[in-house]
């Protein structure tokens, strides 16, 4: 399938979304891959993960990049060879990237009831504004998870706890945006996130001008 949707945030910052309808062979076709990427995709046990990985390379092509332009730092954070910032996500039938001049993060999740069973693992103060009986409870939990995942990718720190170091402030589904805080030791950072629902999925993305500490 062609590009599903583009969200232009600024002239040099945008979100690209791909709906994965191609077969694995179609996605492999004419894709220049580094040896490490080829080994990685062939080592994946799930074809779904393979298709997600390769569909992201389709998104690269839309912006004029290839797999050869992508590299990862020691913490596993992706970067582009021209200095642009990038964040990557894929979930079931969708993949998405955000590329821009500023630090960026993105996450896409399927909305599922099971997230309520692990809510106490990734939220705490947020329970004060959540209503477990409300019809949008699962949707809000999915936004909160996505916001924290996006920020986690931006901060590039494996020591951050979703529950203890990240707080999402009260928001409404109608606003399609919110604010959150990352706080640990002497570091504190406020940020904005934006979200939208696509079919049964929730896309969340965030960006900032200053890199995390």
C-alpha positions as CSV (number, residue, x, y, z in Angstrom):
1,X,0.0,0.0,0.0
2,X,1.2,3.5,-0.6
3,X,1.9,5.9,2.2
4,X,-1.1,5.9,4.5
5,X,-0.8,9.4,6.0
6,X,1.6,12.3,6.5
7,X,1.4,14.7,9.4
8,X,3.4,17.9,8.8
9,X,4.5,19.4,12.1
10,X,6.9,21.9,10.7
11,X,8.6,22.4,7.3
12,X,11.4,20.0,8.4
13,X,9.5,17.8,10.9
14,X,6.9,15.3,9.9
15,X,5.2,12.0,10.8
16,X,4.8,9.3,8.2
17,X,2.5,6.3,8.6
18,X,2.4,3.2,6.5
19,X,-0.4,0.6,6.5
20,X,1.3,-2.8,5.9
21,X,-0.7,-4.7,3.3
22,X,2.3,-6.0,1.2
23,X,3.7,-9.6,1.3
24,X,7.1,-10.2,2.7
25,X,8.5,-10.7,-0.8
26,X,7.0,-7.4,-2.0
27,X,8.5,-5.5,0.9
28,X,12.0,-7.1,0.4
29,X,12.0,-6.2,-3.3
30,X,14.6,-3.6,-4.3
31,X,15.4,-2.7,-0.7
32,X,19.1,-1.9,-0.1
33,X,19.9,-3.2,3.3
34,X,23.1,-3.1,5.3
35,X,24.5,-6.6,6.1
36,X,23.5,-6.1,9.8
37,X,19.9,-5.1,8.9
38,X,19.6,-8.1,6.6
39,X,20.9,-10.5,9.3
40,X,18.5,-8.8,11.8
41,X,15.4,-9.2,9.6
42,X,16.2,-12.8,8.6
43,X,16.7,-13.6,12.3
44,X,13.2,-12.5,13.3
45,X,11.0,-15.4,14.1
46,X,7.8,-13.6,13.3
47,X,6.9,-12.6,9.7
48,X,4.8,-9.8,11.2
49,X,7.9,-8.3,12.7
50,X,9.8,-8.8,9.5
51,X,7.1,-6.9,7.5
52,X,7.1,-4.2,10.1
53,X,10.8,-3.8,9.9
54,X,10.8,-3.6,6.1
55,X,7.8,-1.3,5.9
56,X,9.8,1.2,7.9
57,X,12.3,1.2,5.1
58,X,9.5,2.1,2.7
59,X,8.9,5.2,4.9
60,X,12.6,6.0,4.6
61,X,12.3,6.0,0.8
62,X,9.4,8.5,0.9
63,X,11.8,11.0,2.5
64,X,14.7,10.1,0.3
65,X,16.6,7.9,2.7
66,X,17.5,4.2,2.7
67,X,18.6,1.8,5.3
68,X,22.1,2.8,4.6
69,X,21.4,6.3,6.1
70,X,20.3,4.8,9.5
71,X,22.6,4.0,12.3
72,X,22.2,3.3,16.1
73,X,24.2,4.6,19.0
74,X,25.5,2.7,22.0
75,X,22.1,3.0,23.7
76,X,20.2,1.7,20.7
77,X,18.8,5.0,19.6
78,X,18.4,5.5,15.9
79,X,20.0,8.4,14.0
80,X,20.2,9.6,10.4
81,X,23.5,10.2,8.6
82,X,22.5,13.8,7.7
83,X,22.1,14.7,11.4
84,X,18.2,14.7,11.4
85,X,16.5,13.1,14.4
86,X,14.3,10.0,13.9
87,X,12.1,7.8,15.9
88,X,10.5,4.5,14.7
89,X,7.5,2.4,15.7
90,X,5.6,-0.5,14.2
91,X,2.6,-2.4,15.6
92,X,0.7,-5.1,13.8
93,X,-0.6,-3.6,10.5
94,X,1.0,-0.2,10.9
95,X,4.5,1.4,11.0
96,X,5.4,5.0,11.5
97,X,8.4,7.3,11.8
98,X,8.9,10.9,12.9
99,X,11.9,12.8,11.4
100,X,12.9,16.3,12.3
101,X,15.6,18.7,13.4
102,X,14.7,18.4,17.0
103,X,14.7,15.5,19.4
104,X,11.6,13.4,18.6
105,X,9.8,10.3,19.8
106,X,6.9,8.2,18.5
107,X,4.9,5.2,19.5
108,X,1.9,3.3,18.0
109,X,-0.1,0.8,19.9
110,X,-3.2,-1.4,19.3
111,X,-5.9,-0.5,21.7
112,X,-6.5,-3.6,23.8
113,X,-8.4,-4.4,27.0
114,X,-5.4,-6.2,28.5
115,X,-3.6,-2.9,29.1
116,X,-5.9,-2.4,32.1
117,X,-4.3,-5.4,33.7
118,X,-0.9,-3.9,33.7
119,X,-1.9,-0.3,34.3
120,X,-0.4,-0.2,37.8
121,X,3.0,-1.2,36.3
122,X,3.4,2.0,34.3
123,X,1.2,4.6,36.0
124,X,0.6,5.9,39.5
125,X,-0.4,9.6,39.9
126,X,-2.5,9.3,36.7
127,X,-5.0,7.2,38.5
128,X,-6.2,10.4,40.2
129,X,-7.8,11.6,36.9
130,X,-8.7,8.3,35.3
131,X,-12.1,6.7,35.7
132,X,-11.9,3.0,35.4
133,X,-15.7,2.8,34.6
134,X,-15.5,5.4,31.8
135,X,-15.9,4.3,28.2
136,X,-12.6,5.9,27.2
137,X,-10.6,4.3,30.0
138,X,-8.7,1.9,27.7
139,X,-8.1,4.6,25.1
140,X,-6.6,6.9,27.7
141,X,-4.4,4.2,29.1
142,X,-3.1,3.6,25.6
143,X,-2.3,7.3,25.1
144,X,-0.5,7.4,28.5
145,X,1.6,4.4,27.5
146,X,2.4,5.8,24.1
147,X,3.4,9.2,25.6
148,X,5.8,7.6,28.0
149,X,7.2,5.3,25.4
150,X,7.8,8.2,23.0
151,X,9.6,10.2,25.8
152,X,11.6,7.1,26.8
153,X,12.9,6.9,23.3
154,X,13.8,10.6,23.3
155,X,15.7,10.6,26.6
156,X,17.8,7.6,25.5
157,X,18.1,6.3,29.1
158,X,17.5,2.7,30.0
159,X,17.2,3.7,33.7
160,X,14.0,5.6,33.4
161,X,10.9,4.1,35.0
162,X,7.5,4.7,33.3
163,X,5.8,4.6,36.7
164,X,8.3,6.4,38.9
165,X,10.0,8.9,36.6
166,X,7.3,9.9,34.1
167,X,4.0,11.6,34.8
168,X,1.3,12.4,32.3
169,X,-1.0,15.3,33.3
170,X,-4.8,15.3,33.0
171,X,-6.0,15.4,29.3
172,X,-9.1,14.8,27.3
173,X,-9.4,12.6,24.2
174,X,-10.9,15.5,22.3
175,X,-7.9,17.8,22.7
176,X,-5.6,15.2,21.0
177,X,-2.6,16.5,23.0
178,X,-1.3,16.7,26.5
179,X,1.7,17.5,28.7
180,X,3.9,15.3,30.8
181,X,7.0,15.4,33.0
182,X,10.1,13.3,33.2
183,X,11.9,13.7,36.5
184,X,14.9,11.8,37.9
185,X,17.6,12.8,40.4
186,X,18.5,16.4,39.4
187,X,16.9,16.2,36.0
188,X,13.4,17.5,35.2
189,X,11.9,18.0,31.8
190,X,8.4,19.1,30.7
191,X,7.2,18.2,27.3
192,X,4.1,18.2,25.1
193,X,2.8,15.2,23.2
194,X,0.2,14.8,20.5
195,X,-2.0,11.8,19.6
196,X,-4.6,10.5,17.2
197,X,-6.5,7.3,16.7
198,X,-6.2,5.4,13.5
199,X,-8.6,2.6,13.1
200,X,-8.0,0.6,16.4
201,X,-4.6,2.0,17.0
202,X,-3.3,5.0,18.9
203,X,-0.4,7.1,17.6
204,X,1.5,9.3,20.0
205,X,4.4,11.6,19.1
206,X,6.5,14.2,20.9
207,X,9.3,16.6,20.1
208,X,11.4,19.2,21.8
209,X,14.2,21.6,21.0
210,X,16.5,20.5,23.8
211,X,17.9,17.0,24.1
212,X,17.3,15.1,27.3
213,X,19.9,14.9,29.9
